[in-house]
Amino acid sequence: QNGTSWFYFATEQYRSDCIDLADRVSKLAKPRYRHPGDYNVLAARLGWLPSYPTFNKGSQDLINDARAAGAGTEAEINQYVAQALKNKELQFCVEDPAAKENHPRNLFVWRANLIGSSSKGHEYFLKHLLGTKNAVLEDDDAPTRPEEIKWREADGAGKLDLLIDIDFRMASTGLYSDIVFPAATWYEKEDLSSTDMHPYVHVFQAAVDCAWETKSDWDTFRTLAETVSRVAKESGFTEYEDIVALPLGHDSPGEVAQPEGKVLDWSKGECEPIPGKTMPNLVHVKRDYSQIFEKFIALGPNIENKMGAHGLAWDVSDEYQTLYAQNGTIDNPEFISHGRPSIYECKEACNAVLTLSSCTNGKLAVRSWKAMEEKTGLSGLEKNAKGREQEKITFDDMVRQPRFIISSVTSTGKNDKNRRYSPFTTSTEDKVPFRTVTGRQSFYCDHEMMRDYGEAMALYKPVLSYKPVQGDYKQEGIPEITLKYLTPHNKWSTHSMYFDSQQMLTLFRGGQTIWLNEDDAAEIGVKDNDWVEAFNKNGVVAARAVVSPRIPRGISYMHHSQDRHINVPGTQVKKDRRGGTHNAPTHIHMKPTHMIGGYGQLSYGFNYYGPTGNQRDMTIVARKLKEVDWLED
């Protein structure tokens, strides 16, 4: 699930979305909807985006109902589901996100400060997801209510029953969690590290043993798998038939399922609901919860012969066979994974990845290029990996030194030891078609929704503009100013995440800061290092002012990933509340043109395509903090 959509609904930010799309649409078009949330419902219906939980009835119940109605095969069950949706007998949960049966209940946060540095609309997370004290000033104040979403009055009680944090630091998420699993740091575990930002692959290697009850990520999830499997056996809840609604994915037949960029909505009678064409693919998965652990610790049979990427596949059977000797096997006749290559230990899992990856196994890299030749009709592409086909990078190789990856079709660029990686060079030099509707780079996008919003061609659009608050929060004798509010990457933190270490805190002010232009600051009587409160309808922060001529007039900066548990006083606008994080004044903004699917490059790809957190376009009211009150929060 793309996080932006999931949290937009789970934290009920659709209730306070200040965007009226009637103001954003092209003057030559009429918006299909005025509320951004309606477009996300449309995207779930048409298979453009995933949406979980998916249906307001459990999959096993759905399948049982379908079989009782005479459906036997998976295709017949899918047709039953499609008709139930068309007849309104079945709903997508996103059509009624506030219904209690559609609430998320358990949330694992793995090594991310979600309730802090990542929570766009932080105070809504506290109010609607956790049900705890928050600083939302004005809720349920969207200028227009959605048409496709059932409106329920919010109770502010919170949705989650259980929040579990897996982290090695006590950031905001850990402070709000029910359970914190102690996690190993980078220097206490074995793991892989790679990125498309540079052409090397590295390893983490344990310099010291894990302290106390700390576990590596791999060991933590293996322990969870073992525990869940045991509980499943004890409770008798083992087997479950699931129907997964998969969006029309990029590099799949689904990316040409909705031709000409026409938006046809089967719920409006504009077409028929056809899985994989006009709605999501409906994929059947049989789950056995008693076998989760057995499957977790071994490499299963589904990749024994072929693997691939981007709609391509190539033979890996010989390399799979090498893992039997390299990793050993699972030796338990009662396990479904008996006799399969072991990935019980993290290093075994790492070596399985390296053995089967076309970026670290030269033989498979050559096969990947041959698969591309067959797909495109081009010849000579295998030269991109020739000369390295005998290389097979292992974990121990990278312990000695980082290794230069091998060119593979998994990337759009080529690299070798005489050149740096550059994207799209396979297309510009080898004439491999771009993965677009036309097979070429495009400056014009003719999808109906792109034209509706005047974005068929690249153009400038001004920043969003709206009132930061509707109510009157003025304080007598305290001048205030309205500013644009930006949250760029921090300069005084580690990888833009951790600023609460002694080294970082001694590099700058030692707590949350907000940057103001010197003339704007003078206008409200603020000098450098004075305490300031900045607020809008979404929340409030309290921070020291950094007054600088480098900040343009009318703009304020609050570097992101500052955490509110260090040196943050109470505020005047919300007297029982300490100032929030840099995300307290932010709000998720959903852009309809980011939700398009089933149309070439405008097709869903996990972590690559979908709505993004356009939360930085905010407006705040800033004023000098009248009184510095260190609350007992």
C-alpha positions in Angstrom: 0.0 0.0 0.0 1.3 3.4 -0.8 1.7 5.2 2.6 0.4 8.6 1.5 -3.1 7.3 0.7 -3.2 4.9 3.7 -2.4 7.5 6.2 -4.6 10.1 4.6 -7.6 7.9 5.4 -6.3 6.2 8.6 -5.7 9.6 10.2 -8.9 11.0 8.7 -7.1 14.0 7.1 -9.7 13.9 4.4 -12.0 15.6 6.9 -9.9 18.7 7.0 -8.4 18.8 3.5 -8.4 22.4 2.5 -8.1 21.8 -1.2 -11.2 22.5 -3.3 -10.4 21.0 -6.7 -12.9 23.3 -8.4 -10.2 25.9 -7.9 -7.4 23.7 -9.3 -9.0 22.3 -12.5 -8.3 23.7 -16.0 -10.7 26.4 -17.1 -11.5 24.2 -20.1 -12.7 21.3 -18.0 -15.0 20.4 -15.2 -13.6 18.3 -12.3 -15.0 14.9 -11.8 -14.9 15.6 -8.1 -14.2 18.5 -5.9 -12.7 16.6 -2.9 -9.3 14.9 -3.4 -10.4 11.9 -1.4 -13.0 11.0 -4.0 -10.3 10.5 -6.6 -8.5 8.0 -4.3 -11.8 6.0 -4.1 -12.0 6.1 -7.9 -8.4 5.0 -8.1 -9.1 2.0 -5.8 -12.2 1.1 -7.8 -10.5 1.3 -11.2 -7.3 -0.6 -10.2 -5.1 2.4 -10.2 -4.0 2.2 -6.6 -4.0 -0.5 -3.9 -6.3 0.1 -0.9 -6.0 -1.9 2.2 -8.0 -3.2 4.0 -9.8 -3.7 0.7 -13.4 -4.8 1.1 -15.8 -4.4 4.0 -16.2 -8.2 4.1 -13.4 -10.6 4.9 -12.0 -12.6 1.9 -12.9 -16.0 3.4 -16.5 -14.9 3.9 -16.6 -13.6 0.4 -15.4 -16.8 -1.1 -17.8 -18.8 1.0 -20.7 -16.6 -0.2 -19.5 -17.0 -3.8 -19.4 -20.8 -3.5 -22.8 -20.9 -1.9 -24.1 -18.9 -4.9 -22.7 -21.6 -7.3 -19.2 -20.2 -8.1 -16.6 -22.9 -8.3 -13.5 -21.7 -10.1 -11.4 -18.6 -9.1 -12.6 -16.9 -12.2 -16.2 -17.4 -11.2 -15.5 -16.2 -7.7 -13.9 -13.1 -9.1 -17.0 -12.5 -11.3 -19.2 -12.8 -8.2 -17.0 -10.2 -6.4 -17.2 -7.9 -9.4 -21.0 -8.1 -9.6 -21.3 -7.6 -5.8 -19.3 -4.4 -6.1 -21.4 -3.2 -9.0 -24.6 -4.0 -7.2 -23.4 -2.1 -4.1 -23.7 -5.3 -2.0 -20.0 -5.1 -1.4 -17.9 -2.0 -0.7 -14.3 -0.9 -0.8 -13.3 0.0 2.8 -11.9 3.3 1.5 -15.6 4.3 0.8 -16.2 4.2 4.5 -12.9 4.6 6.3 -14.4 5.8 9.6 -16.5 2.7 10.1 -15.1 0.7 13.0 -14.9 -2.6 11.1 -12.6 -0.8 8.5 -10.2 0.5 11.1 -6.5 -0.6 11.2 -5.9 -2.4 14.5 -2.3 -3.4 14.7 0.7 -1.5 13.3 4.3 -2.5 13.3 6.8 0.4 12.7 10.2 -0.9 11.6 13.1 1.4 12.1 11.2 4.5 11.1 10.2 7.5 13.3 6.6 7.5 12.0 5.0 9.3 14.9 7.5 12.2 14.5 9.7 12.8 11.5 7.5 11.0 9.0 3.9 11.8 10.1 2.7 14.5 7.7 -0.2 15.9 9.6 1.4 14.8 12.9 -1.4 15.9 15.2 -4.0 14.0 13.1 -2.0 10.9 13.7 -2.2 11.5 17.4 -5.9 12.3 17.3 -7.4 9.8 14.9 -4.8 7.0 14.7 -3.7 6.9 18.4 -6.5 8.7 20.1 -4.2 10.7 22.4 -3.6 14.3 23.4 -3.2 16.4 20.3 -3.0 20.0 19.1 -5.4 19.9 16.1 -7.1 23.4 16.3 -9.7 23.0 13.5 -10.9 19.6 12.3 -13.8 18.5 10.0 -13.5 21.8 8.2 -12.9 20.8 4.6 -14.4 23.3 2.2 -16.3 20.5 0.5 -17.4 17.1 1.7 -16.6 14.0 -0.4 -19.2 12.4 -2.6 -17.8 8.9 -2.6 -16.9 8.6 1.1 -19.5 8.1 3.8 -19.3 10.9 6.3 -19.3 9.8 9.9 -18.8 12.0 12.9 -15.3 11.4 14.3 -15.1 10.3 17.9 -11.3 11.0 18.3 -10.9 7.8 20.2 -8.1 6.4 18.0 -8.1 3.3 15.8 -5.1 1.3 16.8 -5.3 -1.4 19.5 -1.6 -2.1 19.3 1.4 -0.1 18.1 4.8 -1.9 18.0 8.0 -0.1 17.3 11.2 -1.9 16.2 14.0 0.6 16.7 17.3 1.2 18.5 16.5 4.7 19.6 13.7 6.1 21.7 12.3 8.6 19.3 8.7 9.8 19.3 7.3 6.6 17.8 8.9 4.6 20.7 7.4 7.0 23.2 3.9 6.5 21.8 4.2 2.7 21.3 2.7 -0.1 23.4 5.7 -2.3 22.8 9.2 -1.5 21.7 11.4 -4.3 20.3 15.1 -3.5 20.9 16.8 -3.4 17.5 20.4 -3.9 16.6 22.4 -0.9 15.3 24.4 -1.0 12.0 27.4 -2.2 14.0 25.7 -5.2 15.6 24.3 -7.1 12.6 25.0 -8.5 9.2 23.0 -7.0 6.3 23.3 -5.7 2.8 23.4 -2.0 1.8 22.8 -0.8 -1.8 21.2 2.2 -3.5 20.5 3.4 -7.0 22.4 6.6 -6.0 25.8 4.9 -6.4 27.1 1.8 -8.2 28.4 -0.1 -5.2 26.9 -2.7 -2.9 28.2 -2.9 0.6 27.6 -5.1 3.7 26.9 -4.4 7.3 29.1 -6.6 9.5 28.7 -7.0 13.3 31.6 -5.3 15.1 30.2 -6.2 18.4 27.6 -8.7 19.6 24.0 -7.5 20.1 23.5 -6.2 23.6 21.0 -7.7 26.1 17.8 -8.6 24.3 18.6 -6.7 21.2 18.1 -8.6 17.9 18.9 -7.9 14.3 16.0 -7.1 12.0 16.1 -10.6 10.4 16.1 -12.3 13.8 13.3 -10.1 15.1 11.0 -11.0 12.2 12.0 -14.6 12.3 11.1 -14.6 16.0 7.7 -13.0 15.2 7.1 -15.6 12.5 7.8 -18.4 14.9 5.5 -16.9 17.6 2.6 -16.2 15.2 2.8 -19.7 13.9 2.7 -21.1 17.4 -0.3 -19.0 18.4 -2.1 -20.0 15.1 -1.6 -23.7 16.0 -2.8 -23.1 19.6 -5.9 -21.1 18.5 -6.8 -23.4 15.6 -6.8 -20.4 13.2 -4.5 -21.7 10.6 -5.8 -21.7 7.0 -7.4 -18.7 5.3 -8.3 -18.0 1.7 -7.5 -14.5 0.7 -8.5 -12.3 -2.2 -5.9 -9.7 -2.9 -6.9 -6.7 -5.0 -3.7 -5.9 -7.0 -3.5 -2.6 -8.9 -2.8 -2.6 -12.7 1.0 -2.7 -12.4 3.7 -1.0 -14.4 5.5 -3.5 -16.7 2.5 -5.8 -16.8 -0.4 -6.3 -19.2 -2.4 -4.0 -16.9 -0.5 -1.0 -18.0 -2.3 -1.0 -21.3 -5.6 -2.1 -19.9 -7.3 1.3 -20.1 -6.4 2.7 -23.5 -6.4 6.3 -24.8 -6.3 7.6 -21.2 -10.1 7.5 -21.0 -11.6 7.3 -17.5 -14.5 4.9 -17.5 -16.1 4.2 -14.1 -18.0 0.9 -13.9 -19.8 2.1 -10.7 -21.4 4.9 -12.8 -22.4 2.5 -15.5 -19.7 3.7 -17.9 -18.3 0.2 -18.4 -18.5 -3.3 -16.9 -16.3 -4.3 -13.9 -13.7 -6.6 -15.3 -10.9 -7.7 -13.0 -7.5 -6.7 -14.4 -9.1 -4.4 -17.0 -11.5 -1.9 -15.5 -10.8 -2.8 -11.9 -8.0 -4.4 -9.8 -6.7 -7.8 -10.5 -8.3 -10.3 -7.9 -5.5 -12.7 -6.9 -6.3 -15.7 -4.7 -3.8 -16.6 -2.0 -4.1 -19.5 0.4 -2.5 -18.6 3.7 -1.6 -21.1 6.4 -0.6 -19.1 9.5 0.8 -22.2 11.2 3.5 -22.4 8.5 4.7 -18.8 8.5 7.9 -19.7 10.4 8.5 -22.8 8.3 8.4 -20.7 5.1 10.3 -17.8 6.5 13.5 -19.8 7.2 13.8 -21.3 3.7 13.9 -20.3 0.0 10.7 -21.7 -1.5 10.0 -23.3 -4.9 8.3 -20.3 -6.7 11.7 -19.0 -7.7 13.4 -22.3 -8.3 13.4 -21.9 -12.1 12.7 -18.3 -13.1 13.1 -14.8 -11.7 13.0 -11.4 -13.3 12.0 -7.7 -13.2 10.2 -5.2 -15.4 8.1 -7.8 -17.2 11.1 -9.9 -18.0 12.1 -13.3 -16.7 15.2 -15.5 -17.0 16.4 -18.9 -15.9 18.0 -19.1 -12.4 17.6 -22.9 -11.8 21.3 -23.6 -11.9 22.1 -20.8 -9.4 19.2 -21.9 -7.2 20.8 -25.3 -7.0 24.1 -23.9 -5.8 22.3 -22.6 -2.7 21.8 -26.2 -1.4 25.5 -26.6 -0.8 26.2 -22.9 -0.1 23.6 -22.4 2.6 22.7 -25.9 3.6 19.1 -27.0 3.9 16.3 -27.1 6.5 16.3 -30.5 8.1 12.9 -31.1 9.6 10.5 -33.6 7.9 7.5 -32.0 9.6 8.2 -28.6 7.9 6.8 -27.7 4.5 10.3 -26.2 3.8 12.1 -29.5 4.6 15.0 -30.0 2.2 14.9 -26.4 0.8 17.9 -24.0 0.9 18.2 -22.4 4.3 17.9 -18.7 4.9 17.5 -19.1 8.7 20.4 -16.8 9.4 20.7 -13.3 8.0 24.0 -14.0 6.3 22.3 -17.0 4.5 19.5 -14.7 3.3 22.1 -12.1 2.1 24.0 -14.7 0.1 20.7 -16.0 -1.4 19.9 -12.4 -2.6 23.4 -12.0 -4.0 23.4 -15.4 -5.7 20.1 -14.8 -7.5 20.5 -11.1 -8.3 21.5 -10.1 -11.8 23.4 -7.1 -10.3 25.8 -9.4 -8.3 25.8 -12.6 -10.4 27.4 -12.0 -13.9 25.9 -15.1 -15.4 22.4 -14.0 -14.5 23.2 -10.4 -15.7 24.0 -11.7 -19.2 20.8 -13.8 -19.1 18.8 -10.7 -18.1 20.1 -8.8 -21.2 19.3 -11.8 -23.4 15.7 -11.7 -22.0 15.6 -8.0 -23.0 16.8 -8.8 -26.5 14.0 -11.3 -26.9 11.5 -8.8 -25.6 12.6 -5.9 -27.7 13.9 -7.6 -30.8 17.2 -5.8 -30.4 20.6 -7.6 -30.6 23.9 -7.1 -28.9 22.5 -6.0 -25.5 24.3 -8.7 -23.6 27.6 -6.9 -24.2 26.6 -4.6 -21.3 27.4 -7.5 -18.9 29.9 -9.4 -21.0 33.3 -9.8 -19.5 31.8 -10.1 -16.0 29.8 -13.3 -16.5 32.2 -15.2 -14.3 31.8 -12.9 -11.4 29.7 -13.9 -8.4 29.8 -11.4 -5.6 29.4 -13.0 -2.2 29.0 -11.5 1.3 32.6 -12.4 2.2 33.8 -10.6 -0.9 32.2 -7.4 0.3 33.6 -7.9 3.8 37.0 -7.4 2.1 35.8 -4.3 0.1 32.7 -2.9 -1.4 32.0 -4.3 -4.9 31.0 -2.5 -8.1 27.6 -3.8 -9.3 27.2 -5.5 -12.7 25.0 -3.9 -15.4 21.6 -5.4 -15.4 18.1 -4.7 -16.9 16.9 -4.0 -13.4 18.2 -0.5 -13.9 17.6 2.0 -16.8 21.3 2.9 -16.8 24.5 1.2 -17.7 27.7 1.2 -15.7 31.1 -0.2 -15.8 34.4 0.6 -14.2 35.2 3.3 -16.8 31.9 5.3 -16.4 29.5 6.3 -13.7 25.9 5.2 -13.6 23.6 7.5 -15.5 19.9 6.8 -15.9 18.2 5.9 -19.3 21.5 5.2 -21.1 20.1 1.8 -22.2 17.5 3.7 -24.1 19.6 6.6 -25.4 22.5 4.4 -26.4 21.1 0.9 -27.1 17.7 2.1 -28.3 15.8 0.0 -25.7 12.3 1.5 -25.7 11.4 3.7 -22.8 8.8 2.1 -20.5 6.1 4.6 -21.6 3.0 4.5 -23.6 4.9 5.6 -26.7 8.2 3.9 -26.0 9.8 7.3 -26.1 10.3 10.2 -23.8 7.2 12.3 -23.7 6.5 16.0 -23.2 2.8 15.6 -23.8 0.6 13.3 -21.7 -2.9 12.9 -23.2 -4.6 11.1 -20.2 -8.0 12.6 -19.6 -7.2 13.6 -16.0 -3.9 15.2 -17.0 -5.8 17.3 -19.5 -8.6 18.1 -16.9 -6.0 19.7 -14.7 -4.1 21.5 -17.4 -1.0 19.3 -17.0 -0.8 17.5 -20.3 2.2 19.7 -21.0 4.8 20.7 -18.3 3.9 24.0 -16.9 4.4 26.2 -13.8 1.7 26.2 -11.2 1.8 28.7 -8.3 2.0 27.5 -4.7 -1.2 26.7 -2.8 -2.8 29.6 -1.0 -5.3 29.4 1.9 -5.9 30.7 5.3 -3.8 29.1 8.1 -6.7 29.3 10.5 -10.4 30.2 10.4 -10.9 31.1 14.1 -9.5 34.1 16.1 -6.4 33.1 18.1 -5.0 36.6 18.5 -3.4 37.6 21.8 -3.6 41.2 23.0 -0.4 43.1 22.4 1.4 40.3 20.6 2.0 41.0 16.9 1.9 38.1 14.5 2.7 37.4 10.9 1.5 34.9 8.3 4.3 33.0 6.5 4.8 30.2 4.1 6.1 27.2 6.1 8.8 24.8 4.6 10.4 21.8 6.2 13.6 21.1 4.3 16.3 18.5 5.2 18.2 19.3 8.4 21.8 20.6 8.3 22.6 19.6 11.9 21.6 15.9 12.0 22.8 12.5 10.8 21.4 11.6 7.4 18.5 14.0 8.0 17.1 11.8 10.8 19.0 11.9 14.1 19.7 15.2 15.7 19.3 14.1 19.3 22.9 12.9 19.8 25.4 14.9 21.8 27.5 15.7 18.8 24.6 17.0 16.8 23.1 19.0 19.7 26.4 20.8 20.3 26.7 21.8 16.6 23.7 24.1 16.8 21.0 25.4 19.2 20.3 22.1 21.0 16.6 21.8 20.3 13.9 22.7 17.8 14.5 25.8 15.8 12.5 27.8 13.2 14.3 30.1 10.7 12.8 33.6 10.0 13.8 36.4 7.7 15.3 39.3 9.8 12.7 41.8 8.6 9.8 39.4 9.2 11.2 38.8 12.7 11.6 42.5 13.4 8.0 43.0 12.4 6.8 40.8 15.2 9.5 41.9 17.7 11.5 38.6 17.6 15.3 38.6 18.0 17.6 35.7 17.3 17.1 32.9 19.8 13.8 34.2 21.1 11.0 31.6 21.6 8.4 31.6 18.9 5.2 29.7 18.4 4.0 28.9 14.9 0.6 27.5 14.3 -2.2 26.8 11.8 -5.3 24.7 11.9 -3.3 21.5 11.9 -1.2 22.1 15.0 1.4 24.3 16.7 5.2 24.2 17.3 7.3 26.0 19.9 10.9 26.6 18.9 13.8 29.1 19.2 14.0 31.6 16.3 17.0 31.6 14.0 16.9 35.1 12.5 18.8 35.3 9.2 18.9 37.5 6.1 19.4 34.3 4.0 15.7 33.4 4.4 13.5 35.2 1.9 10.7 37.4 3.2 7.4 35.7 3.7 8.9 32.3 4.3 9.9 30.3 7.4 12.0 27.1 7.6 11.8 24.4 10.2 14.3 21.7 9.4 12.7 18.3 9.4 13.3 15.4 11.8 13.5 17.5 14.9 11.9 15.6 17.7 9.7 17.3 20.3 11.1 15.5 23.3 14.1 17.7 23.5 13.9 21.3 24.9 10.3 22.1 23.8 8.1 24.3 26.0 4.3 24.6 26.1 2.4 26.9 23.8 -0.1 29.7 24.3 -2.5 28.7 21.5 -2.9 25.2 23.0 -2.2 25.8 26.7 -2.2 22.2 27.9 0.1 21.1 25.1 3.8 21.3 24.5 4.8 22.5 21.0 4.7 19.7 18.4 7.2 18.5 15.8 8.1 20.2 12.5 5.2 18.1 11.2 2.6 19.5 13.5 1.6 22.3 11.1 1.7 20.0 8.1 -1.2 18.2 6.3 -1.2 15.5 3.6 -2.3 17.0 0.3 -3.5 14.4 -2.3 -3.1 15.3 -6.0 -5.5 13.6 -8.4 -2.9 13.4 -11.2 -0.7 11.3 -9.0 -3.4 8.6 -8.8 -3.7 7.7 -12.5 -3.2 4.0 -13.4 -3.5 1.5 -16.2 -1.9 3.8 -18.7 1.8 3.1 -19.6 4.2 4.9 -17.3 1.2 6.1 -15.3 0.8 2.7 -13.7 1.3 1.7 -10.1 4.7 0.6 -8.9 5.3 0.1 -5.2 7.7 2.8 -3.9 8.0 4.2 -7.4 4.7 5.7 -8.5 1.7 6.9 -6.7 0.6 9.9 -4.5 3.4 11.7 -2.7 3.3 13.7 0.5 2.8 17.2 -0.9 2.7 18.5 2.7 5.3 21.2 2.5 3.1 23.8 0.9 1.7 25.1 4.2 1.0 28.5 5.8 1.5 29.4 9.4 1.0 32.2 11.9 4.1 33.1 13.8 4.5 35.2 16.9 6.7 35.6 19.9 5.9 33.2 22.7 4.4 35.3 25.4 5.4 33.0 28.2 7.8 30.1 28.3 6.0 27.4 30.3 7.7 24.0 30.8 4.7 21.8 31.2 4.6 18.5 32.9 3.3 16.7 29.8 
